Structures are given as structure tokens and as C-alpha cells.
Amino acid sequence: MTEPSAERRGLRISDPQVMRALAHPARLAIMEHLSALQEGATATESAEVVGLSPSATSYHLRELAKAGLIEPAPSRGDARERIWRTVSPSWTVDAGRDAEPEAVAAQTALVEAFLAVELERSREWLRRASAEPPEWYDVARLFDSQLLITAAELAELNDAVDRLLEPYRKRTRPDPPSDARTVSIHYKALPLE
């Protein structure tokens, strides 16, 4: 699988144990939440986003820390608060082309968990789309396009998409407009048989 450009590459996850630790919807949601925040978040703050109790969220945070995906962040001044942050703002999963069956199985489980989360987001959008303001309803897109392209052209396209998205990334966008919303962009470029 191709990786993002050097600036966005971040952490490369190839260890099957780490992949298995991450292949859980709550942990994926926690990682997404923490990846969007430079300053990190507490278990209570993360629980509000992922829809779990703070104690359940704390358990998942500890498991992510054991896997080396998150770490304690600097205190905000209250020593009782435990703040967590990702070790990298972005990550890719790649067991490698010649991976052992255990690594392939772990990668498959993780990618399938990620795809299930993305599919549920699309379904949720469809359920509430008619209640969205017209300006948001009109710009939302679900589409599929088949391209006839070489591997080199696909690498170039992937880099171009990454460059297009960069100024809008939630974690690093300075002073977003007051009417800005978090938008999920799910991009995949997979060769067909």
C-alpha cells in the first residue's frame, strides 16, 4: 500500500499486536479524536466524543498506550488530570507485501474495523441528510469513480490529494472560520482486478 507524502507519513504500523490493539471501533474513534488535537485530551473529554463512560475510555486509552500509539501529554496545571496525546498526528497501516499470515490477518481486521466505521458514517449521513442546512446538503458527496491510470500516475494523484487536504486538517488549521464543521474525507485508491 502506498503511504502519504513524507510530511504526512507519521507512524507506520506493521506490528500485528499493535494492529490488533487498534482494531476496535472505540480505539479507532479515540485515535481519530486525539489525532485531531495538538494538546491531547483526558479520558473524560474523549469519552464524550466516543460515546463511552470515562472508565471504559480510560481502559482503551491504557491499551493504546501499551501498544505505543499514545502517550501522556504535558499537564494543563491540574496534576489530577491525565492528558493523552498521539505519538504521531497521522499513521498508516502496512504489514508489507511479504508479510506473515498473522500480520496479514491483523491488518485485515484493522482495515475492516476502519471501513465499518466509515460505512456507518455514510449511513448516518444518509439518515440525517434531509435535516441538514441546504449549504451543507448541497456540498456533501458520496461518489465512486473508476480511473484508467498507471502506478506512477496514481502516486502523483495521491500526493496531489494530500496537498489539497493539508490546509484544512483539523489538527493544524489556524483560525478556522466560525461556521467550519468537521468533515470526514474518506479517500481510497485501490486497483481493481
RODO-2510 file (C-alpha; in nm, 4 decimals, decimal comma):
residues 193
     n   res          X          Y          Z
     1     m     0,0000     0,0000     0,0000
     2     t     0,1271     0,3468    -0,0740
     3     e     0,1977     0,5886     0,2052
     4     p     0,1142     0,9571     0,2273
     5     s     0,3756     1,2160     0,1400
     6     a     0,6757     1,2475     0,3699
     7     e     0,5166     1,5330     0,5654
     8     r     0,2059     1,3268     0,6436
     9     r     0,3557     0,9787     0,6724
    10     g     0,3697     0,9770     1,0503
    11     l     0,3742     0,6442     1,2281
    12     r     0,3916     0,3262     1,0172
    13     i     0,2128     0,0403     1,1938
    14     s     0,3363    -0,3020     1,0854
    15     d     0,3360    -0,4948     1,4144
    16     p     0,0419    -0,7404     1,4307
    17     q    -0,0023    -0,6847     1,8058
    18     v    -0,0343    -0,3102     1,7564
    19     m    -0,2797    -0,3635     1,4708
    20     r    -0,4918    -0,5937     1,6886
    21     a    -0,4859    -0,3391     1,9718
    22     l    -0,6159    -0,0722     1,7351
    23     a    -0,8762    -0,2899     1,5571
    24     h    -1,1622    -0,1834     1,7857
    25     p    -1,4211     0,0829     1,6982
    26     a    -1,3742     0,2698     2,0277
    27     r    -0,9969     0,2753     1,9918
    28     l    -1,0193     0,3928     1,6337
    29     a    -1,2518     0,6732     1,7484
    30     i    -1,0163     0,7673     2,0330
    31     m    -0,7184     0,7739     1,7966
    32     e    -0,9108     0,9880     1,5498
    33     h    -1,0107     1,2275     1,8276
    34     l    -0,6601     1,2558     1,9717
    35     s    -0,5034     1,2854     1,6263
    36     a    -0,7138     1,5973     1,5657
    37     l    -0,5902     1,7676     1,8835
    38     q    -0,2394     1,9004     1,9310
    39     e    -0,2855     1,9423     2,3062
    40     g    -0,4402     1,5995     2,3698
    41     a    -0,7430     1,5110     2,5826
    42     t    -0,8433     1,3399     2,9057
    43     a    -1,0410     1,0167     2,9328
    44     t    -1,3496     1,2197     3,0256
    45     e    -1,3118     1,4504     2,7245
    46     s    -1,2528     1,1549     2,4939
    47     a    -1,5487     0,9652     2,6431
    48     e    -1,7836     1,2443     2,5352
    49     v    -1,6664     1,2062     2,1761
    50     v    -1,6620     0,8262     2,1542
    51     g    -1,9826     0,7663     2,3499
    52     l    -1,8371     0,5558     2,6323
    53     s    -1,8034     0,6057     3,0058
    54     p    -1,4815     0,7713     3,1252
    55     s    -1,3727     0,4455     3,2916
    56     a    -1,4256     0,2416     2,9718
    57     t    -1,2466     0,5102     2,7737
    58     s    -0,9619     0,5094     3,0260
    59     y    -0,9212     0,1342     2,9724
    60     h    -0,8984     0,1814     2,5942
    61     l    -0,6510     0,4682     2,6409
    62     r    -0,4265     0,2441     2,8515
    63     e    -0,4414    -0,0286     2,5847
    64     l    -0,3465     0,2246     2,3159
    65     a    -0,0576     0,3415     2,5360
    66     k     0,0619    -0,0193     2,5851
    67     a     0,0626    -0,0526     2,2059
    68     g     0,2796     0,2603     2,1786
    69     l     0,0167     0,4627     1,9894
    70     i    -0,0467     0,7297     2,2528
    71     e     0,1472     0,8816     2,5394
    72     p     0,0871     1,1092     2,8365
    73     a     0,0744     1,4762     2,7349
    74     p     0,2008     1,7701     2,9427
    75     s    -0,0278     1,8686     3,2270
    76     r    -0,2596     2,1660     3,1947
    77     g    -0,1797     2,2607     3,5537
    78     d    -0,4120     2,0160     3,7304
    79     a    -0,1945     1,7231     3,8328
    80     r    -0,5059     1,5065     3,8883
    81     e    -0,5928     1,5198     3,5167
    82     r    -0,4243     1,2646     3,2951
    83     i    -0,3950     1,4002     2,9433
    84     w    -0,3196     1,1748     2,6484
    85     r    -0,1912     1,2542     2,3005
    86     t    -0,0982     1,0510     1,9967
    87     v     0,2678     0,9770     1,9385
    88     s     0,2134     1,0914     1,5793
    89     p    -0,0639     1,3030     1,4259
    90     s    -0,1051     1,0511     1,1439
    91     w    -0,0458     0,6844     1,0904
    92     t    -0,0516     0,4252     0,8175
    93     v    -0,1000     0,0508     0,8385
    94     d     0,1194    -0,1708     0,6268
    95     a     0,2122    -0,5273     0,7137
    96     g     0,4142    -0,5393     0,3923
    97     r     0,3725    -0,7322     0,0693
    98     d     0,5538    -1,0406     0,2001
    99     a     0,4009    -1,0352     0,5486
   100     e     0,3459    -1,3434     0,7595
   101     p    -0,0141    -1,4702     0,7755
   102     e    -0,0520    -1,3384     1,1329
   103     a     0,0362    -0,9856     1,0191
   104     v    -0,1941    -1,0078     0,7158
   105     a    -0,4819    -1,1232     0,9393
   106     a    -0,4187    -0,8400     1,1868
   107     q    -0,4007    -0,5827     0,9068
   108     t    -0,7219    -0,7176     0,7535
   109     a    -0,9039    -0,6989     1,0892
   110     l    -0,7877    -0,3414     1,1447
   111     v    -0,8780    -0,2211     0,7952
   112     e    -1,2174    -0,3926     0,8175
   113     a    -1,2853    -0,2191     1,1533
   114     f    -1,1872     0,1144     0,9955
   115     l    -1,4096     0,0528     0,6922
   116     a    -1,7032    -0,0393     0,9193
   117     v    -1,6660     0,2948     1,0985
   118     e    -1,6554     0,4791     0,7655
   119     l    -1,9583     0,2899     0,6337
   120     e    -2,1545     0,3790     0,9476
   121     r    -2,0626     0,7461     0,8963
   122     s    -2,2065     0,7308     0,5460
   123     r    -2,5220     0,5631     0,6724
   124     e    -2,5585     0,8222     0,9483
   125     w    -2,5268     1,0993     0,6909
   126     l    -2,7997     0,9424     0,4777
   127     r    -3,0322     0,9184     0,7812
   128     r    -2,9965     1,2866     0,8671
   129     a    -2,9194     1,4440     0,5287
   130     s    -3,2666     1,5887     0,4764
   131     a    -3,2390     1,7781     0,8067
   132     e    -2,9059     1,9383     0,7158
   133     p    -2,8895     2,3051     0,6152
   134     p    -2,9056     2,3441     0,2351
   135     e    -2,5478     2,4735     0,2092
   136     w    -2,4168     2,1520     0,3710
   137     y    -2,6603     1,9196     0,1969
   138     d    -2,5591     2,0604    -0,1430
   139     v    -2,1839     2,0113    -0,0918
   140     a    -2,1819     1,6644     0,0659
   141     r    -2,0693     1,3926    -0,1750
   142     l    -2,0674     1,0169    -0,1928
   143     f    -1,9249     0,9008    -0,5214
   144     d    -1,7167     0,6391    -0,6900
   145     s    -1,5065     0,6963    -0,9964
   146     q    -1,3051     0,4387    -1,1841
   147     l    -0,9861     0,5699    -1,3381
   148     l    -0,7582     0,4245    -1,6031
   149     i    -0,4192     0,5124    -1,4594
   150     t    -0,0609     0,3904    -1,4194
   151     a     0,1027     0,3250    -1,0823
   152     a     0,3183     0,6365    -1,1267
   153     e     0,0129     0,8481    -1,2119
   154     l    -0,1709     0,7106    -0,9078
   155     a     0,1220     0,8025    -0,6837
   156     e     0,1099     1,1540    -0,8303
   157     l    -0,2680     1,1727    -0,7769
   158     n    -0,2336     1,0548    -0,4151
   159     d     0,0252     1,3268    -0,3484
   160     a    -0,1975     1,5899    -0,5121
   161     v    -0,4975     1,4892    -0,2991
   162     d    -0,2825     1,5024     0,0141
   163     r    -0,1630     1,8534    -0,0777
   164     l    -0,5220     1,9656    -0,1408
   165     l    -0,6366     1,8464     0,2028
   166     e    -0,3388     1,9762     0,4016
   167     p    -0,4587     2,3373     0,4637
   168     y    -0,7895     2,2114     0,6076
   169     r    -0,6635     1,9475     0,8519
   170     k    -0,8423     1,9904     1,1833
   171     r    -0,5293     1,9455     1,3941
   172     t    -0,3248     2,2153     1,2251
   173     r    -0,5698     2,4624     1,0706
   174     p    -0,5071     2,8024     1,2244
   175     d    -0,8137     3,0164     1,2919
   176     p    -1,0833     2,8225     1,1033
   177     p    -1,3944     3,0240     1,0123
   178     s    -1,6678     3,0234     1,2774
   179     d    -1,9028     2,8261     1,0509
   180     a    -1,6470     2,5498     0,9804
   181     r    -1,7543     2,1928     1,0634
   182     t    -1,5581     1,8738     1,0955
   183     v    -1,5939     1,6820     0,7690
   184     s    -1,4855     1,3237     0,7116
   185     i    -1,2954     1,2713     0,3886
   186     h    -1,2528     0,9013     0,3141
   187     y    -1,0209     0,8568     0,0204
   188     k    -0,9205     0,5204    -0,1165
   189     a    -0,7412     0,4329    -0,4357
   190     l    -0,7379     0,0576    -0,4887
   191     p    -0,6514    -0,1220    -0,8129
   192     l    -0,9320    -0,3475    -0,9384
   193     e    -0,8795    -0,6935    -1,0855
***
